[in-house]
Each structure stands twice: as structure tokens, then as C-alpha cells.
Amino acid sequence: RAQMAINQAFAEMRRLENLMSTHLPDSEISKLNATAGKNSFFPVSDAVLEVIKRGIHWGDRSDGALDISIGPLSRLWQFDDENPSLPDAQQLAQAIRLVNFRDIEVDASQVRLKQPEMSLHLGAIAKGYAVDKAMDVLINLQIRHALINAGGDLKTLGSREDGKPWNIGLQHPRKPEQLIASFALSNKAVATSGDYQRYLMVDSTRYHHILNPASGMPARGMISTTILADNVMDADALATAVFVLGPENGIELVDSLDGIEAMLVSDSGAILFSKNFQSQPGFVLQGF
């Protein structure tokens, strides 16, 4: 029964990837992006609609620090190239003008991208949503204890076999073999974004994949952000938004939200916490 549940959870994540990946030309998001600038609305599935609407919500709450219309900028950064180079400044300027979540129109279950050449990129929110939905599959199949970890996007259900809460370790952002902190987690979600996950090096400078929609360049001031929330979709989106906002503005946003906590590492090595992060059961700080 456990193996069947695991298989169905993975199948659900694959289904959602097939809907929302911009790497797949036949995905629903790719087809929506192809209609950008047209007058007609494009009908989308319930899952895609839910993620887009939540992306718009967090775009609004973060004043654009999270922007799911960042597709034109994302395409200019080739983080997986063997011979990386920086995007052309003129191309960056042109792409920035296309990034504005407020130009996404939603009408019932239909979506329209107002500007020609706009494109959505749901990388900062869709993976978290997929983890949430995979956990829903497990719960519906009467699984009572589980942990799903999708590369930094993590959700727990119940407890470990010995009855204790799941113990979560946060990777040190500069010493991958070490932990920077750990805590216990049960029936909650956590997501971490960092400059060490995907990046390219040009002239000894690190350019990471978390882009500031306003500048088109990698966001500065942060090394990593960890968000605790009730669901992974929100934790995922906020991990990116807070990273872009920077330490002080990021903590201010988190402290204004109910049920959300954060631990941030600034580029100076300072560690900042939201109001109640350090009250998390079993919290231990190893230090930077």
C-alpha cells in the first residue's frame, strides 16, 4: 500500500510538471505563453489557475519581488551552459519591460497575458504546489506518516517511526557537508532558496539564479532564505520573494504574515530570524 501511494504521488508530480514546465513545448504554460499579446483568453486547468492566482497574490504582497511573468528574463540567463556568459545589457532592458505580474488577466478559468512576448515562469512556486498535491495523494490513500523532499521544498506528515517529529537539517550555504541549523517539524512545510543551488561563475563572480525582476540581475544582499509555512506553495514563493527583498524588508514582510516564519542568511554572514522561528521545537543553530 505504501509503494502504491508513493507511485501515485510521483505520478501526480509528473502530471503537474507536464502542465507547468516551460521546458516542455506542449505544456499548458507553454501554450499560454504562446498566446501573449492576443485579445483572446486562454482556458487553463484548475491546477494551473490556482498556481497563477497564488503567484499574482504573492507578487502583490511582495510588491513585485516575486513575479511569475519573469520568463523573458529567465530565458536570457543560461545557468547550465558549459561556457557561461552574462546576458547582453540591451536584451536585459528589453526583457525587464515585459515583466509585470499586473499584466496577467484572469477571468473565471481563463488567463490572458496582455503584452506580446510576455511569458510566465512558475519555477518559484510550482514545485512547492506539486509537493503539496503529492502529499494530498498520500493523505487520501490513508498514509499517516510521510516526508516529501523535492530539492529544498519539503513537507512532513505525522512523525517518524519512533513517534518523534521529523528532524530537518538546513544545509550550510557555503559548506555543503555541514548544517547551519536544525529543527523538528510535523505537519508543516519548509522551503529554502539560496545562491548556491544554481549559479554561474564569470570573472570570479558568482551569478545565481534568483533574479530581481526590477533589475534583471541576480538579487543581492542574501545567501539563503528558509521559510516555514502550512503549505509548500507559499513557502516556496516566499523563499524567493524574501531573497529578492533582502534581509530587513524580507523579515518585515514575514512578520506581517500569520503562520509564516523565516531564517535568513545575509551576504555578510549575519543570520536573521522572524519573530518565532527560534521557538520551533528542537531548534539548534550551528552558526555561519
GIFEN-V766191 format. One record per residue. N is the residue number from 1. RES is the residue in one letter. PHI is phi in whole degrees, 0 to 359 (* if undefined). NEAR is the number of other C-alpha atoms within 8 Angstrom. Layout:
N:RES:PHI:NEAR + N:RES:PHI:NEAR
//
This chain:
1:R:*:4 + 2:A:297:6 + 3:Q:295:6 + 4:M:298:7 + 5:A:296:12 + 6:I:299:9 + 7:N:299:8 + 8:Q:290:10 + 9:A:295:13 + 10:F:297:9 + 11:A:297:8 + 12:E:294:12 + 13:M:295:12 + 14:R:294:8 + 15:R:300:8 + 16:L:289:10 + 17:E:299:9 + 18:N:295:11 + 19:L:276:10 + 20:M:243:13 + 21:S:281:12 + 22:T:282:9 + 23:H:282:4 + 24:L:256:8 + 25:P:297:7 + 26:D:262:7 + 27:S:290:12 + 28:E:298:11 + 29:I:294:12 + 30:S:298:13 + 31:K:292:10 + 32:L:298:11 + 33:N:301:12 + 34:A:292:8 + 35:T:264:10 + 36:A:305:14 + 37:G:89:11 + 38:K:274:10 + 39:N:284:6 + 40:S:275:5 + 41:F:277:9 + 42:F:248:9 + 43:P:287:7 + 44:V:234:10 + 45:S:289:7 + 46:D:301:7 + 47:A:295:7 + 48:V:296:12 + 49:L:299:12 + 50:E:298:8 + 51:V:291:12 + 52:I:297:9 + 53:K:296:9 + 54:R:289:8 + 55:G:297:13 + 56:I:296:12 + 57:H:302:8 + 58:W:286:13 + 59:G:298:14 + 60:D:292:8 + 61:R:294:7 + 62:S:262:12 + 63:D:55:7 + 64:G:88:12 + 65:A:297:14 + 66:L:259:16 + 67:D:220:13 + 68:I:285:14 + 69:S:266:13 + 70:I:279:13 + 71:G:310:12 + 72:P:300:14 + 73:L:284:13 + 74:S:301:9 + 75:R:294:7 + 76:L:281:9 + 77:W:260:9 + 78:Q:256:8 + 79:F:288:9 + 80:D:257:6 + 81:D:290:6 + 82:E:290:4 + 83:N:240:4 + 84:P:289:11 + 85:S:215:6 + 86:L:279:6 + 87:P:297:8 + 88:D:294:6 + 89:A:299:6 + 90:Q:292:6 + 91:Q:295:9 + 92:L:299:12 + 93:A:299:9 + 94:Q:294:8 + 95:A:292:11 + 96:I:302:13 + 97:R:293:7 + 98:L:267:11 + 99:V:263:14 + 100:N:194:11 + 101:F:300:11 + 102:R:288:6 + 103:D:269:8 + 104:I:263:10 + 105:E:255:9 + 106:V:241:9 + 107:D:227:7 + 108:A:56:4 + 109:S:253:10 + 110:Q:237:11 + 111:V:228:14 + 112:R:226:16 + 113:L:261:15 + 114:K:296:12 + 115:Q:266:9 + 116:P:302:8 + 117:E:74:10 + 118:M:298:15 + 119:S:202:12 + 120:L:273:10 + 121:H:222:12 + 122:L:262:10 + 123:G:300:6 + 124:A:271:12 + 125:I:215:13 + 126:A:290:11 + 127:K:295:12 + 128:G:299:18 + 129:Y:298:11 + 130:A:297:13 + 131:V:296:17 + 132:D:303:12 + 133:K:289:11 + 134:A:295:13 + 135:M:294:11 + 136:D:301:8 + 137:V:300:12 + 138:L:298:12 + 139:I:296:9 + 140:N:295:7 + 141:L:265:7 + 142:Q:66:6 + 143:I:283:10 + 144:R:253:7 + 145:H:222:9 + 146:A:198:10 + 147:L:222:9 + 148:I:243:9 + 149:N:234:9 + 150:A:246:8 + 151:G:58:5 + 152:G:102:9 + 153:D:257:15 + 154:L:221:15 + 155:K:221:16 + 156:T:242:15 + 157:L:223:11 + 158:G:66:10 + 159:S:216:13 + 160:R:287:10 + 161:E:299:5 + 162:D:276:5 + 163:G:89:6 + 164:K:275:7 + 165:P:298:10 + 166:W:297:11 + 167:N:261:8 + 168:I:253:8 + 169:G:254:9 + 170:L:263:8 + 171:Q:296:11 + 172:H:295:12 + 173:P:291:11 + 174:R:240:5 + 175:K:229:8 + 176:P:299:8 + 177:E:276:6 + 178:Q:240:7 + 179:L:259:12 + 180:I:263:13 + 181:A:195:13 + 182:S:211:13 + 183:F:196:12 + 184:A:267:12 + 185:L:214:11 + 186:S:217:10 + 187:N:57:9 + 188:K:225:12 + 189:A:238:14 + 190:V:218:16 + 191:A:220:15 + 192:T:234:12 + 193:S:242:13 + 194:G:211:12 + 195:D:281:14 + 196:Y:259:9 + 197:Q:277:8 + 198:R:217:8 + 199:Y:200:11 + 200:L:230:10 + 201:M:248:9 + 202:V:229:10 + 203:D:52:4 + 204:S:67:5 + 205:T:251:6 + 206:R:274:8 + 207:Y:243:10 + 208:H:268:12 + 209:H:271:11 + 210:I:270:11 + 211:L:270:12 + 212:N:276:11 + 213:P:301:14 + 214:A:283:6 + 215:S:251:7 + 216:G:79:12 + 217:M:254:7 + 218:P:304:10 + 219:A:297:10 + 220:R:246:7 + 221:G:105:9 + 222:M:233:16 + 223:I:250:13 + 224:S:205:13 + 225:T:226:16 + 226:T:238:12 + 227:I:239:15 + 228:L:256:12 + 229:A:205:13 + 230:D:283:11 + 231:N:227:12 + 232:V:285:17 + 233:M:302:14 + 234:D:291:11 + 235:A:298:16 + 236:D:297:18 + 237:A:297:14 + 238:L:288:11 + 239:A:300:14 + 240:T:288:14 + 241:A:301:13 + 242:V:293:17 + 243:F:301:17 + 244:V:291:15 + 245:L:294:11 + 246:G:95:12 + 247:P:304:14 + 248:E:291:7 + 249:N:293:9 + 250:G:295:13 + 251:I:297:13 + 252:E:300:8 + 253:L:297:10 + 254:V:299:12 + 255:D:293:11 + 256:S:272:6 + 257:L:250:7 + 258:D:282:5 + 259:G:75:6 + 260:I:241:11 + 261:E:227:14 + 262:A:213:13 + 263:M:232:12 + 264:L:241:13 + 265:V:241:13 + 266:S:279:14 + 267:D:288:9 + 268:S:269:5 + 269:G:93:7 + 270:A:289:8 + 271:I:249:9 + 272:L:241:10 + 273:F:231:12 + 274:S:287:11 + 275:K:307:7 + 276:N:239:8 + 277:F:299:10 + 278:Q:289:7 + 279:S:274:6 + 280:Q:301:9 + 281:P:306:7 + 282:G:72:7 + 283:F:294:11 + 284:V:224:7 + 285:L:256:7 + 286:Q:279:7 + 287:G:95:5 + 288:F:275:7
//
